[in-house]
Amino acid sequence: MSLAGFAVLAIWNGVKTGTDDDFAAWHVREHIPERVGLPGFLRGRRYVAVEGEPKYFNFYETERIEDLSSSAYLARLDDPTPWTRAVVASFIDTSRTICHVEASLGAGDGAAIETFRLQTGLNADQFARNILDRVAPLTRTASGIVAGHLLRGDSEASSRPTAEKHLRRGKDEIADWILLLEAIDVPSLFALRRSPLSDAELVSAGVRSDLKRGVYRLQYALSKSQMAGS
């Protein structure tokens, strides 16, 4: 298993023009350390788009799905810091999903990641098998691919109202399924778009044709163990 835990909070967002520098500083200096310091949170990572929208993708790995609705975490969501209030109000096109880890394949972390937000009409077990039948061989043999993760969105947990969510004003998108593919570099990800992870191949696996995908480059990562050693 490549992920650090058994649950993930996955977030995509853009920011208003002229606020990127403040967003980056806030994320590194305050927000990610604050989150990773919470009980059950193990690691946070942020990426910037090479291709696709929104501009930023970040995710947190936690020990259990319950860590993403714990009293400690909800207390932070309902009492955002002044810096958080200022930065989150600049968010646009936000997608935020609390996820169960259905599978995490491979070992290690990549410098680039392709994200897929997916919907299907198939039952969960069949859909997971179809996707993993295509992804599992890639993590073993495809050039440059180091890990793949299939996540199932939890709509009820993701929909909980909080003060921080209210700051974003517009309604957050919630993904049904998320696939993350990690690689040593961006070209390794683009190479798979011809086959076996072309849009047409994914549709043949049961993905609805309105899938959303994007390639992102790692900007920053912080783990619990790194905080403990600081």
C-alpha positions, 0 to 999 in steps of 0.5 A: 500500500502506497498511501499512508492511511485508509481514508483521503480528503481530496480537494481541487480548487482555483483561486481568484486572480492575484491571490496565488502567492498568499494561497501558497504561503498560507498552505505551507506555513499554516494550513497543511501543518495545522491539518497534519497536526490533527489526530489521525492525519498522517500527510498532506500534499499539494500539486499545481496543474500542468494540464487541467482545471482547477489549478490546484489539487491537494489531498490529506491521508488519514488513518481512518475515515472517522478522522475526517469527521472527528471533533478535533477536525470539525472544531478547526473547520468551524473556527477558521483562523483569520488567515484561513478566512481571508484565503478560503474566501478567494477559492473558486471551482472547489471540489472537496470529497472525503473518501474511502481508500478502495485500493492503493497499489505500488510503492513510494511517491511520484513527482507528478500525479494524474487525477480522475473524477469519475461517475458510473452506472455500475455497482461499486464492486464491479466498477472497482474491479474494472478500474483496478484490472486496468490500473494494477498492471500499470503500477508493476510494468508501465514506465515511470508509474509508481503508484495508483489509488482508487478512492470512493467518495462519501457524499454524506460525510463530504456534505457536512456544513461548516464555517469554512465551507460557508466561506467558499460561498459556491457549493463544493463539488463532491466526486463519486469516485477518484482515481489517482495515478502517481509517476516519476514525471509528467511524460509518463502520465501523458503516455498512458492517455493513448492506451490503456487509460484513454477516455475511450478505455475508461468509458469501456470500463463503466466510466461515464463520458463526462469524466474530469482528468488533469495532470499535476506537479507536486509542490509541497508535502508534509508528513506527521513524522516530519512535523515531529522532527521539526 
